[in-house]
């Protein structure tokens, strides 16, 4: 019985192509058991089949060659598990980004998208409990989650007078980093830790409600921005978001409601407008308030 396998036989048994096996040899990832010094032919042993199959599975998961080498080199099972788990987390994050992009693209490609109802709203000055920080766009979600948890710990629901909100500097979107403020309207705002009692200045906003998951929130941003360009005078200022119903209220993402407020310059206080044919006031639809927490203003009313 022959003690070694030719590269072709080994390729058949491991489902790794001859070309791939040669590349792995050159990279020092899977060296042949023996290389003929005269012909250069590569020969492999049967006990190299299991590690070759491991490499094949890891590469199917797009694990970089350097990490594959580290996984094979370590004898510590925990270290090996940590390396694989870390890559799986990155894959899951990539899948989330891909899913969000698919949802957003489907919305953009819809031939007849639902009309966007836009309301011009004057929001008076108000003092809220807030956390502010300079954040990069990549870390914005994690920063928001930590800040929200801190506010929730300081203010139980009985002290809150409205839904949570946020203000996001334009630089966060244009340059990848900027100032974020997350806030809660509460009965008695007070400072503690990172929390401060912050007075938000009065502002005029063009407001639209994004319904459903946040995967395609950017589509509503774009449609609202287009409406502002056509119907109002945009001013420089932070974008406002109000989380009427969100993940902390229900796991059913189809019931989430997020208000987006775009700063505008107003000369008068016209009735609510919509991007499309005018609807008589008696039939004007309102955003869903099925899960509106007790004591919070209904969607479409100014949060004070």
NUNUSE-120029 format. One record per residue (C-alpha): residue in one letter; x, y, z. Coordinates in steps of 0.5 Angstrom, whole numbers, plus 500, padded with zeros to 3 digits. Example, Ala and Ser with C-alpha at 12.3 -4.5 7.8 and 13.67 -1.06 7.14 Angstrom:
BEGIN
+---------+------+-------+-----+
! residuo ! east ! north !  up !
+---------+------+-------+-----+
!       a !  525 !   491 ! 516 !
!       s !  527 !   498 ! 514 !
+---------+------+-------+-----+
//
This chain:
BEGIN
+---------+------+-------+-----+
! residuo ! east ! north !  up !
+---------+------+-------+-----+
!       x !  500 !   500 ! 500 !
!       x !  503 !   507 ! 498 !
!       x !  504 !   511 ! 504 !
!       x !  503 !   518 ! 500 !
!       x !  498 !   521 ! 496 !
!       x !  499 !   525 ! 489 !
!       x !  497 !   532 ! 489 !
!       x !  491 !   530 ! 485 !
!       x !  489 !   524 ! 489 !
!       x !  489 !   529 ! 495 !
!       x !  485 !   534 ! 492 !
!       x !  480 !   529 ! 490 !
!       x !  479 !   527 ! 497 !
!       x !  479 !   534 ! 500 !
!       x !  475 !   538 ! 495 !
!       x !  481 !   543 ! 495 !
!       x !  484 !   544 ! 488 !
!       x !  491 !   542 ! 486 !
!       x !  492 !   550 ! 485 !
!       x !  489 !   551 ! 492 !
!       x !  494 !   546 ! 495 !
!       x !  500 !   549 ! 491 !
!       x !  498 !   556 ! 494 !
!       x !  497 !   553 ! 501 !
!       x !  504 !   550 ! 500 !
!       x !  507 !   557 ! 498 !
!       x !  504 !   560 ! 504 !
!       x !  506 !   555 ! 509 !
!       x !  499 !   553 ! 511 !
!       x !  499 !   546 ! 509 !
!       x !  506 !   543 ! 507 !
!       x !  506 !   537 ! 503 !
!       x !  509 !   531 ! 507 !
!       x !  514 !   530 ! 501 !
!       x !  516 !   534 ! 495 !
!       x !  520 !   530 ! 490 !
!       x !  527 !   534 ! 489 !
!       x !  528 !   532 ! 482 !
!       x !  521 !   533 ! 479 !
!       x !  518 !   538 ! 484 !
!       x !  512 !   533 ! 485 !
!       x !  508 !   534 ! 492 !
!       x !  506 !   528 ! 496 !
!       x !  501 !   528 ! 502 !
!       x !  500 !   523 ! 507 !
!       x !  493 !   521 ! 509 !
!       x !  493 !   524 ! 516 !
!       x !  494 !   531 ! 513 !
!       x !  486 !   530 ! 510 !
!       x !  483 !   532 ! 517 !
!       x !  487 !   539 ! 517 !
!       x !  486 !   540 ! 510 !
!       x !  478 !   539 ! 511 !
!       x !  478 !   544 ! 517 !
!       x !  482 !   549 ! 512 !
!       x !  477 !   548 ! 507 !
!       x !  471 !   549 ! 512 !
!       x !  474 !   555 ! 514 !
!       x !  476 !   558 ! 508 !
!       x !  468 !   557 ! 506 !
!       x !  467 !   562 ! 511 !
!       x !  472 !   567 ! 508 !
!       x !  477 !   566 ! 514 !
!       x !  483 !   570 ! 512 !
!       x !  489 !   565 ! 511 !
!       x !  493 !   569 ! 517 !
!       x !  487 !   567 ! 522 !
!       x !  487 !   560 ! 519 !
!       x !  494 !   559 ! 520 !
!       x !  493 !   561 ! 527 !
!       x !  487 !   556 ! 528 !
!       x !  491 !   551 ! 526 !
!       x !  498 !   553 ! 530 !
!       x !  495 !   553 ! 537 !
!       x !  494 !   547 ! 541 !
!       x !  489 !   551 ! 546 !
!       x !  482 !   549 ! 545 !
!       x !  480 !   556 ! 548 !
!       x !  484 !   560 ! 543 !
!       x !  482 !   556 ! 537 !
!       x !  475 !   557 ! 539 !
!       x !  476 !   564 ! 541 !
!       x !  479 !   565 ! 534 !
!       x !  473 !   562 ! 530 !
!       x !  468 !   566 ! 534 !
!       x !  471 !   572 ! 533 !
!       x !  470 !   571 ! 525 !
!       x !  463 !   568 ! 526 !
!       x !  461 !   575 ! 529 !
!       x !  464 !   579 ! 524 !
!       x !  460 !   575 ! 519 !
!       x !  454 !   576 ! 523 !
!       x !  455 !   583 ! 522 !
!       x !  457 !   583 ! 515 !
!       x !  450 !   579 ! 514 !
!       x !  446 !   584 ! 518 !
!       x !  449 !   590 ! 513 !
!       x !  448 !   586 ! 507 !
!       x !  441 !   585 ! 509 !
!       x !  440 !   592 ! 511 !
!       x !  442 !   594 ! 504 !
!       x !  438 !   589 ! 501 !
!       x !  432 !   592 ! 504 !
!       x !  434 !   599 ! 503 !
!       x !  435 !   597 ! 495 !
!       x !  428 !   594 ! 495 !
!       x !  425 !   600 ! 498 !
!       x !  428 !   604 ! 493 !
!       x !  427 !   600 ! 487 !
!       x !  419 !   600 ! 488 !
!       x !  416 !   603 ! 482 !
!       x !  410 !   606 ! 486 !
!       x !  413 !   608 ! 493 !
!       x !  408 !   610 ! 498 !
!       x !  407 !   617 ! 499 !
!       x !  411 !   621 ! 505 !
!       x !  407 !   625 ! 509 !
!       x !  411 !   631 ! 512 !
!       x !  409 !   636 ! 517 !
!       x !  412 !   642 ! 519 !
!       x !  413 !   643 ! 526 !
!       x !  415 !   648 ! 531 !
!       x !  418 !   645 ! 537 !
!       x !  419 !   650 ! 543 !
!       x !  425 !   650 ! 547 !
!       x !  425 !   644 ! 553 !
!       x !  430 !   642 ! 558 !
!       x !  431 !   634 ! 558 !
!       x !  436 !   629 ! 561 !
!       x !  441 !   628 ! 556 !
!       x !  448 !   625 ! 554 !
!       x !  452 !   628 ! 549 !
!       x !  459 !   626 ! 546 !
!       x !  463 !   626 ! 540 !
!       x !  462 !   619 ! 536 !
!       x !  464 !   616 ! 529 !
!       x !  459 !   613 ! 525 !
!       x !  462 !   606 ! 526 !
!       x !  461 !   606 ! 533 !
!       x !  454 !   610 ! 533 !
!       x !  450 !   604 ! 535 !
!       x !  454 !   602 ! 540 !
!       x !  455 !   609 ! 543 !
!       x !  447 !   610 ! 543 !
!       x !  446 !   603 ! 546 !
!       x !  450 !   605 ! 552 !
!       x !  448 !   612 ! 553 !
!       x !  440 !   610 ! 553 !
!       x !  442 !   604 ! 558 !
!       x !  445 !   610 ! 562 !
!       x !  439 !   614 ! 562 !
!       x !  434 !   608 ! 563 !
!       x !  438 !   607 ! 569 !
!       x !  437 !   614 ! 572 !
!       x !  430 !   615 ! 570 !
!       x !  424 !   610 ! 571 !
!       x !  418 !   610 ! 566 !
!       x !  414 !   614 ! 571 !
!       x !  419 !   620 ! 571 !
!       x !  419 !   620 ! 563 !
!       x !  414 !   625 ! 560 !
!       x !  415 !   623 ! 552 !
!       x !  419 !   618 ! 548 !
!       x !  427 !   618 ! 547 !
!       x !  430 !   622 ! 542 !
!       x !  437 !   624 ! 539 !
!       x !  440 !   630 ! 535 !
!       x !  446 !   628 ! 530 !
!       x !  450 !   633 ! 527 !
!       x !  451 !   634 ! 520 !
!       x !  458 !   632 ! 520 !
!       x !  457 !   625 ! 523 !
!       x !  454 !   623 ! 516 !
!       x !  458 !   628 ! 512 !
!       x !  465 !   626 ! 515 !
!       x !  464 !   620 ! 519 !
!       x !  464 !   623 ! 526 !
!       x !  461 !   628 ! 530 !
!       x !  457 !   630 ! 536 !
!       x !  451 !   626 ! 538 !
!       x !  446 !   627 ! 543 !
!       x !  441 !   622 ! 546 !
!       x !  436 !   625 ! 551 !
!       x !  429 !   623 ! 555 !
!       x !  424 !   628 ! 556 !
!       x !  423 !   627 ! 564 !
!       x !  419 !   631 ! 570 !
!       x !  426 !   633 ! 573 !
!       x !  432 !   633 ! 569 !
!       x !  438 !   633 ! 573 !
!       x !  446 !   631 ! 572 !
!       x !  449 !   625 ! 574 !
!       x !  455 !   622 ! 571 !
!       x !  455 !   623 ! 564 !
!       x !  448 !   625 ! 564 !
!       x !  446 !   633 ! 564 !
!       x !  440 !   637 ! 564 !
!       x !  440 !   640 ! 557 !
!       x !  436 !   646 ! 554 !
!       x !  434 !   644 ! 547 !
!       x !  433 !   651 ! 543 !
!       x !  427 !   652 ! 539 !
!       x !  427 !   649 ! 532 !
!       x !  423 !   649 ! 526 !
!       x !  423 !   642 ! 523 !
!       x !  420 !   638 ! 517 !
!       x !  418 !   632 ! 520 !
!       x !  416 !   625 ! 517 !
!       x !  415 !   618 ! 520 !
!       x !  419 !   612 ! 518 !
!       x !  415 !   606 ! 519 !
!       x !  418 !   599 ! 521 !
!       x !  425 !   596 ! 521 !
!       x !  431 !   601 ! 521 !
!       x !  434 !   597 ! 516 !
!       x !  431 !   602 ! 510 !
!       x !  431 !   608 ! 515 !
!       x !  436 !   612 ! 510 !
!       x !  431 !   611 ! 504 !
!       x !  426 !   616 ! 509 !
!       x !  432 !   620 ! 510 !
!       x !  433 !   621 ! 503 !
!       x !  425 !   622 ! 501 !
!       x !  425 !   627 ! 507 !
!       x !  431 !   631 ! 504 !
!       x !  428 !   631 ! 497 !
!       x !  421 !   634 ! 500 !
!       x !  425 !   639 ! 504 !
!       x !  429 !   641 ! 497 !
!       x !  423 !   642 ! 493 !
!       x !  418 !   645 ! 499 !
!       x !  422 !   649 ! 504 !
!       x !  429 !   652 ! 506 !
!       x !  433 !   648 ! 509 !
!       x !  438 !   651 ! 515 !
!       x !  444 !   648 ! 518 !
!       x !  443 !   644 ! 524 !
!       x !  443 !   637 ! 527 !
!       x !  438 !   632 ! 525 !
!       x !  433 !   630 ! 530 !
!       x !  430 !   623 ! 531 !
!       x !  424 !   621 ! 536 !
!       x !  423 !   614 ! 537 !
!       x !  416 !   614 ! 538 !
!       x !  416 !   606 ! 538 !
!       x !  422 !   602 ! 538 !
!       x !  426 !   596 ! 540 !
!       x !  425 !   597 ! 547 !
!       x !  417 !   597 ! 546 !
!       x !  416 !   591 ! 542 !
!       x !  420 !   586 ! 538 !
!       x !  416 !   586 ! 532 !
!       x !  420 !   591 ! 528 !
!       x !  414 !   592 ! 523 !
!       x !  411 !   596 ! 529 !
!       x !  417 !   601 ! 530 !
!       x !  415 !   608 ! 529 !
!       x !  421 !   613 ! 528 !
!       x !  420 !   621 ! 527 !
!       x !  426 !   624 ! 523 !
!       x !  426 !   632 ! 523 !
!       x !  430 !   636 ! 518 !
!       x !  431 !   643 ! 520 !
!       x !  428 !   648 ! 516 !
!       x !  426 !   656 ! 516 !
!       x !  419 !   658 ! 516 !
!       x !  416 !   664 ! 515 !
!       x !  409 !   662 ! 517 !
!       x !  405 !   656 ! 520 !
!       x !  402 !   652 ! 515 !
!       x !  397 !   646 ! 516 !
!       x !  401 !   639 ! 515 !
!       x !  403 !   638 ! 508 !
!       x !  405 !   632 ! 504 !
!       x !  409 !   630 ! 498 !
!       x !  403 !   628 ! 493 !
!       x !  396 !   630 ! 492 !
!       x !  393 !   634 ! 498 !
!       x !  388 !   630 ! 502 !
!       x !  382 !   633 ! 506 !
!       x !  383 !   634 ! 513 !
!       x !  378 !   629 ! 515 !
!       x !  381 !   623 ! 511 !
!       x !  389 !   625 ! 513 !
!       x !  392 !   619 ! 516 !
!       x !  396 !   619 ! 522 !
!       x !  402 !   614 ! 524 !
!       x !  400 !   608 ! 528 !
!       x !  399 !   609 ! 535 !
!       x !  398 !   602 ! 537 !
!       x !  403 !   601 ! 542 !
!       x !  404 !   609 ! 544 !
!       x !  406 !   609 ! 552 !
!       x !  402 !   612 ! 557 !
!       x !  403 !   619 ! 558 !
!       x !  406 !   620 ! 551 !
!       x !  404 !   625 ! 546 !
!       x !  401 !   622 ! 539 !
!       x !  405 !   621 ! 533 !
!       x !  404 !   628 ! 529 !
!       x !  403 !   632 ! 536 !
!       x !  409 !   637 ! 538 !
!       x !  413 !   633 ! 543 !
!       x !  414 !   639 ! 549 !
+---------+------+-------+-----+
//
